[in-house]
């Protein structure tokens, strides 16, 4: 079995290191401040997301928010223009997009990323080029731990996710867990944090295995797991690789409950096939939440697009409204003004619940929803409640 080590954010940073370009990124930041200090007719916002692969609601949620903000003059009376780029889980595309956005002096903010590794690497570029980075999908715990001024995360960190999942795991009566994780910034961090949280609850790790996204071969672990007495298997990795694991695991006869970090995407459904039935995954959004803000959002989204919104539609919608709120309150397009306005704003209720940030730009704790596939459709079976972080010794 492969051993689990504490993930290091530095690996991602080193992977993006381009020393000759740092000075040019700094000059891009100087130029940005000059340009954004002049009068303008619009607010320019970049977006980087795997639109074609995920086929989720991110673009639609953003567009709905943009229409509302522009129609109501909610961003200081200036219209927002979105520049959408599809990274397709391709690092070269992600890198080109990060440099393009950094070198766009009229751009105030970037919204992204789905992949933690991409988010970590791009955040270095945005920090150096003085561009506000609203992190709406990446969860790596260390992203807000380096004193960055231009980083704000509107989604839960892996540490908070893991604490909630550990409580849900134990509440389901599970005391022995197996752990499979992807060797990247998301999988390693989430697996580590989940193990730490379950250790605190005196649960027992009975098996662990890691895999590379470049060479995802699950034959060894699933056959070993047949002889392991585990109550639950936790898969800390993204779709569609999670779909491959489910299909292979069920194919060799494993009937142990499987809980994953994946999302309900077309690629996940295609790769998992019938093995998706009964699988569990966590989500950050409850489309059936009775809150006034969510009911209004769901109604407008269904009227506009003819379907229910998903978590990424809600995340994009709320992020753009948070940005507009900061622009309105500061009467500025300067990314640093906006970053501090968001970090220190009063609690705000959006479609996806309450948003309150700390001085690092980290989102306060929120509920987590555990879903299970029943007859091909996901249903919510458990909801976590925010809990305080463990006290320091």
C-alpha positions as CSV (number, residue, x, y, z in Angstrom):
1,X,0.0,0.0,0.0
2,X,1.1,3.5,-0.7
3,X,1.6,5.8,2.2
4,X,-0.2,9.1,2.8
5,X,2.0,12.1,3.3
6,X,1.1,15.7,4.2
7,X,0.5,17.5,0.9
8,X,2.6,20.5,0.1
9,X,1.4,23.6,-1.7
10,X,5.0,24.3,-2.6
11,X,4.9,21.5,-5.2
12,X,2.3,23.4,-7.1
13,X,4.1,26.7,-6.9
14,X,7.4,25.2,-8.0
15,X,5.6,23.6,-11.0
16,X,4.6,27.0,-12.2
17,X,7.8,28.8,-11.4
18,X,9.0,30.9,-14.3
19,X,11.6,33.2,-12.8
20,X,12.3,35.3,-15.9
21,X,8.6,36.3,-16.0
22,X,8.2,37.4,-12.4
23,X,9.4,40.9,-13.2
24,X,7.1,41.1,-16.2
25,X,4.2,40.0,-14.0
26,X,5.0,42.7,-11.5
27,X,5.1,45.3,-14.3
28,X,1.7,43.9,-15.4
29,X,0.4,44.7,-11.9
30,X,1.8,48.2,-12.0
31,X,0.2,48.8,-15.3
32,X,-3.1,47.4,-14.0
33,X,-3.3,49.8,-11.2
34,X,-2.6,52.7,-13.6
35,X,-5.3,51.6,-16.0
36,X,-7.9,50.8,-13.4
37,X,-7.4,54.2,-11.8
38,X,-8.7,55.9,-14.9
39,X,-12.4,56.3,-15.8
40,X,-13.9,53.3,-17.6
41,X,-17.2,52.2,-19.2
42,X,-17.1,48.6,-17.9
43,X,-15.9,46.1,-15.3
44,X,-13.8,43.4,-16.9
45,X,-13.9,39.9,-15.2
46,X,-12.1,36.8,-16.5
47,X,-13.4,33.3,-15.9
48,X,-11.5,30.0,-16.3
49,X,-13.4,26.7,-16.0
50,X,-13.6,23.4,-17.8
51,X,-16.9,24.3,-19.4
52,X,-17.0,21.7,-22.2
53,X,-15.8,18.8,-20.1
54,X,-18.1,19.5,-17.1
55,X,-21.1,20.7,-18.9
56,X,-22.3,22.2,-15.6
57,X,-24.2,25.4,-14.8
58,X,-21.2,27.7,-14.1
59,X,-21.6,29.7,-17.4
60,X,-25.3,30.0,-17.0
61,X,-25.1,31.1,-13.3
62,X,-22.6,33.7,-14.2
63,X,-24.6,35.0,-17.1
64,X,-27.8,35.2,-15.0
65,X,-25.9,37.2,-12.4
66,X,-24.3,39.5,-15.0
67,X,-27.7,40.3,-16.5
68,X,-29.2,41.2,-13.1
69,X,-26.2,43.2,-12.1
70,X,-26.1,45.2,-15.3
71,X,-29.8,45.7,-15.5
72,X,-29.9,47.1,-11.9
73,X,-26.7,49.0,-12.0
74,X,-25.4,47.0,-9.0
75,X,-21.7,47.4,-9.8
76,X,-21.4,51.1,-9.3
77,X,-23.5,51.7,-12.4
78,X,-20.9,50.1,-14.7
79,X,-21.8,47.0,-16.8
80,X,-19.8,43.8,-16.2
81,X,-18.2,42.1,-19.2
82,X,-17.2,38.5,-18.8
83,X,-14.2,36.9,-20.6
84,X,-14.7,33.2,-20.5
85,X,-11.9,30.7,-21.1
86,X,-12.2,26.9,-21.1
87,X,-9.2,25.2,-19.6
88,X,-10.4,21.7,-20.4
89,X,-8.3,20.2,-17.6
90,X,-5.3,21.1,-19.9
91,X,-2.4,22.7,-18.0
92,X,-1.1,24.5,-21.1
93,X,-4.4,26.1,-21.7
94,X,-4.7,27.0,-18.0
95,X,-1.2,28.6,-18.1
96,X,-1.9,30.6,-21.3
97,X,-5.2,31.9,-19.8
98,X,-3.5,32.9,-16.5
99,X,-0.9,34.9,-18.5
100,X,-3.5,36.4,-20.8
101,X,-5.6,37.6,-17.8
102,X,-2.5,38.9,-16.0
103,X,-1.6,40.9,-19.1
104,X,-5.0,42.4,-19.5
105,X,-4.6,45.7,-17.6
106,X,-8.3,46.6,-17.6
107,X,-9.3,43.3,-15.8
108,X,-10.2,43.6,-12.2
109,X,-10.9,40.0,-11.2
110,X,-10.8,36.4,-12.2
111,X,-13.3,33.7,-11.2
112,X,-12.2,30.1,-11.3
113,X,-10.9,27.2,-10.9
114,X,-12.3,23.7,-10.8
115,X,-9.0,21.9,-10.5
116,X,-7.0,22.7,-7.3
117,X,-3.6,22.2,-9.0
118,X,-4.5,24.8,-11.7
119,X,-5.9,27.2,-9.0
120,X,-2.8,27.0,-6.9
121,X,-0.4,27.7,-9.9
122,X,-2.6,30.5,-11.3
123,X,-2.9,32.2,-8.0
124,X,0.8,32.9,-8.0
125,X,0.5,34.7,-11.3
126,X,-2.6,36.7,-10.1
127,X,-0.9,37.7,-6.9
128,X,2.2,39.0,-8.6
129,X,0.2,40.8,-11.3
130,X,-2.2,42.3,-8.7
131,X,-5.4,40.6,-10.0
132,X,-8.2,39.6,-7.7
133,X,-8.7,35.8,-7.7
134,X,-12.1,34.7,-6.6
135,X,-11.7,31.0,-6.0
136,X,-15.1,29.3,-6.5
137,X,-14.2,25.7,-6.9
138,X,-10.7,24.8,-5.6
139,X,-10.5,23.5,-2.0
140,X,-6.8,23.1,-1.1
141,X,-6.4,24.1,2.5
142,X,-3.1,25.9,2.0
143,X,-4.4,28.3,-0.7
144,X,-5.2,31.0,1.8
145,X,-2.3,30.4,4.2
146,X,0.5,32.3,2.4
147,X,-0.4,35.9,3.1
148,X,-1.7,36.6,-0.4
149,X,-3.7,39.8,-0.7
150,X,-5.5,39.1,-3.9
151,X,-7.0,35.6,-3.0
152,X,-10.6,35.1,-1.8
153,X,-12.3,31.8,-1.6
154,X,-16.1,31.5,-1.9
155,X,-16.1,27.7,-1.3
156,X,-15.2,25.5,1.7
157,X,-11.6,24.5,2.2
158,X,-10.6,20.8,2.3
159,X,-10.1,21.0,6.0
160,X,-13.6,22.1,6.7
161,X,-15.0,19.6,4.2
162,X,-13.0,16.8,5.8
163,X,-14.3,17.6,9.3
164,X,-17.9,17.6,8.1
165,X,-17.4,14.3,6.2
166,X,-15.7,12.7,9.2
167,X,-18.7,13.5,11.4
168,X,-21.1,12.3,8.7
169,X,-19.1,9.0,8.3
170,X,-19.2,8.3,12.1
171,X,-22.9,9.3,12.3
172,X,-23.6,6.6,9.7
173,X,-22.0,4.0,12.1
174,X,-18.8,3.6,10.2
175,X,-15.7,3.0,12.2
176,X,-13.3,1.4,9.7
177,X,-12.5,3.3,6.5
178,X,-10.5,2.7,3.4
179,X,-8.9,5.7,1.6
180,X,-8.2,6.1,-2.2
181,X,-6.8,9.4,-3.3
182,X,-5.6,11.2,-6.4
183,X,-2.0,12.4,-6.3
184,X,-2.7,16.0,-6.8
185,X,-3.3,19.2,-4.8
186,X,-7.0,18.3,-4.3
187,X,-6.9,14.6,-3.6
188,X,-3.8,14.6,-1.4
189,X,-5.0,17.4,0.8
190,X,-8.6,16.1,1.2
191,X,-7.4,12.6,2.0
192,X,-5.0,13.9,4.6
193,X,-7.5,16.2,6.2
194,X,-10.2,13.4,6.2
195,X,-7.8,11.0,7.9
196,X,-6.8,13.6,10.5
197,X,-10.5,14.3,11.2
198,X,-11.4,10.6,11.5
199,X,-8.4,10.0,13.8
200,X,-9.8,12.6,16.1
201,X,-13.1,10.6,16.2
202,X,-11.2,7.4,16.9
203,X,-12.1,5.8,13.6
204,X,-9.6,3.3,12.1
205,X,-7.9,3.5,8.7
206,X,-7.7,-0.1,7.4
207,X,-6.5,0.5,3.8
208,X,-5.0,3.3,1.7
209,X,-3.9,3.7,-2.0
210,X,-3.1,6.6,-4.3
211,X,-3.1,6.9,-8.0
212,X,-1.9,9.2,-10.7
213,X,-4.4,10.9,-13.0
214,X,-2.0,10.1,-15.9
215,X,-2.0,6.4,-15.1
216,X,-5.2,5.5,-13.3
217,X,-5.1,1.7,-12.9
218,X,-7.5,0.5,-10.2
219,X,-7.1,-3.2,-10.6
220,X,-4.7,-3.6,-7.7
221,X,-6.6,-1.7,-5.1
222,X,-10.0,-3.1,-5.8
223,X,-8.8,-6.6,-5.7
224,X,-7.0,-5.9,-2.4
225,X,-10.1,-4.3,-1.0
226,X,-12.0,-7.5,-1.5
227,X,-10.1,-8.9,1.5
228,X,-10.3,-5.8,3.6
229,X,-12.9,-5.3,6.4
230,X,-13.9,-1.7,5.7
231,X,-17.2,0.0,6.5
232,X,-16.8,2.6,3.9
233,X,-14.4,3.5,1.0
234,X,-13.6,7.2,0.6
235,X,-12.5,8.2,-2.9
236,X,-10.7,11.6,-2.8
237,X,-10.5,12.3,-6.5
238,X,-12.4,14.0,-9.3
239,X,-14.6,12.7,-12.0
240,X,-14.4,11.1,-14.4
241,X,-11.7,9.0,-12.8
242,X,-14.0,8.4,-9.8
243,X,-16.4,6.8,-12.3
244,X,-13.7,4.4,-13.5
245,X,-13.0,3.4,-9.8
246,X,-16.7,2.8,-9.2
247,X,-17.1,0.7,-12.3
248,X,-14.0,-1.4,-11.6
249,X,-14.8,-1.8,-7.9
250,X,-18.4,-3.0,-8.5
251,X,-17.2,-5.2,-11.3
252,X,-15.0,-7.3,-9.0
253,X,-17.9,-7.7,-6.5
254,X,-17.2,-5.0,-3.9
255,X,-20.4,-4.0,-2.1
256,X,-18.9,-1.7,0.5
257,X,-20.4,1.8,0.7
258,X,-18.3,4.2,-1.5
259,X,-18.3,7.9,-0.7
260,X,-16.6,10.2,-3.2
261,X,-15.4,13.8,-3.8
262,X,-16.8,13.8,-7.4
263,X,-19.7,15.8,-8.9
264,X,-22.7,14.6,-10.8
265,X,-21.5,15.3,-14.4
266,X,-22.2,13.7,-17.7
267,X,-18.6,12.3,-17.8
268,X,-19.1,10.8,-14.4
269,X,-22.3,9.1,-15.3
270,X,-20.9,7.8,-18.6
271,X,-17.7,6.3,-17.0
272,X,-19.5,4.8,-13.9
273,X,-22.5,3.4,-15.7
274,X,-24.7,1.2,-13.6
275,X,-22.1,1.3,-10.8
276,X,-23.2,4.8,-9.9
277,X,-26.3,3.4,-8.2
278,X,-25.8,3.7,-4.4
279,X,-22.7,5.7,-4.6
280,X,-22.5,8.7,-2.3
281,X,-20.9,12.1,-2.9
282,X,-20.8,15.4,-1.0
283,X,-22.1,18.7,-2.4
284,X,-22.0,22.3,-1.3
285,X,-25.5,23.3,-2.5
286,X,-29.0,22.3,-1.8
287,X,-31.3,23.3,-4.6
288,X,-34.3,22.7,-2.4
289,X,-33.2,25.1,0.3
290,X,-36.2,27.1,1.5
291,X,-34.2,30.3,1.9
292,X,-35.7,33.4,0.3
293,X,-32.5,34.0,-1.7
294,X,-32.3,30.4,-3.0
295,X,-36.0,30.3,-4.0
296,X,-35.6,33.5,-6.0
297,X,-32.5,32.2,-7.7
298,X,-34.0,28.8,-8.6
299,X,-37.1,30.5,-9.9
300,X,-35.1,32.9,-12.1
301,X,-32.7,30.2,-13.3
302,X,-35.6,27.8,-14.3
303,X,-37.4,30.5,-16.1
304,X,-34.2,31.5,-18.0
305,X,-32.8,28.0,-18.8
306,X,-35.7,25.5,-18.3
307,X,-33.9,23.4,-15.6
308,X,-32.8,23.4,-12.0
309,X,-29.4,25.0,-11.2
310,X,-26.6,22.9,-9.8
311,X,-23.9,23.8,-7.3
312,X,-21.7,25.5,-9.9
313,X,-24.5,27.7,-11.2
314,X,-25.1,28.8,-7.7
315,X,-21.3,29.3,-7.0
316,X,-20.9,31.4,-10.2
317,X,-24.0,33.4,-9.5
318,X,-23.1,34.3,-6.0
319,X,-19.4,35.0,-6.7
320,X,-20.3,37.7,-9.3
321,X,-22.9,39.3,-7.0
322,X,-20.3,39.4,-4.2
323,X,-17.9,41.1,-6.6
324,X,-20.5,43.6,-7.7
325,X,-21.3,44.3,-4.0
326,X,-17.6,45.1,-3.4
327,X,-17.5,47.4,-6.5
328,X,-20.6,49.2,-5.3
329,X,-19.3,49.7,-1.8
330,X,-15.8,50.9,-2.8
331,X,-16.7,52.7,-6.0
332,X,-13.5,51.2,-7.3
333,X,-12.3,48.7,-9.9
334,X,-8.9,48.3,-8.1
335,X,-8.4,44.6,-7.2
336,X,-6.9,45.4,-3.8
337,X,-9.8,47.6,-2.8
338,X,-12.2,44.8,-3.9
339,X,-10.2,42.1,-2.1
340,X,-10.3,43.9,1.2
341,X,-13.9,44.9,0.8
342,X,-14.9,41.3,0.4
343,X,-12.8,40.0,3.2
344,X,-14.3,42.5,5.7
345,X,-17.9,42.7,4.4
346,X,-20.8,42.0,6.7
347,X,-22.3,38.5,6.3
348,X,-24.2,38.2,3.1
349,X,-26.9,35.7,2.1
350,X,-26.8,34.4,-1.4
351,X,-28.4,31.5,-3.4
352,X,-25.9,29.1,-1.8
353,X,-26.3,30.3,1.8
354,X,-24.3,32.6,4.0
355,X,-21.0,34.1,3.0
356,X,-18.6,35.6,5.6
357,X,-14.8,35.7,5.2
358,X,-11.9,36.0,7.5
359,X,-8.9,38.4,7.0
360,X,-7.1,35.8,4.9
361,X,-10.0,35.6,2.4
362,X,-11.2,32.2,3.7
363,X,-14.9,31.4,3.8
364,X,-16.5,30.6,7.1
365,X,-17.9,27.2,7.7
366,X,-21.2,26.2,6.0
367,X,-23.3,23.1,5.8
368,X,-22.3,20.2,3.6
369,X,-24.8,17.8,1.9
370,X,-24.2,14.1,1.4
371,X,-26.0,12.8,-1.6
372,X,-26.6,9.2,-2.8
373,X,-27.8,7.9,-6.2
374,X,-31.1,6.2,-6.0
375,X,-32.6,4.9,-9.3
376,X,-30.2,7.0,-11.2
377,X,-30.9,10.3,-9.5
378,X,-29.1,11.9,-6.6
379,X,-31.0,12.6,-3.4
380,X,-29.7,14.2,-0.2
381,X,-29.4,11.7,2.6
382,X,-27.5,13.7,5.3
383,X,-26.6,17.3,6.0
384,X,-23.7,18.5,8.2
385,X,-23.8,21.4,10.5
386,X,-21.0,23.9,10.7
387,X,-18.8,23.1,13.7
388,X,-16.0,25.1,15.3
389,X,-12.4,24.3,14.3
390,X,-10.6,22.1,16.8
391,X,-8.9,24.2,19.6
392,X,-5.2,24.5,19.6
393,X,-3.4,22.6,22.4
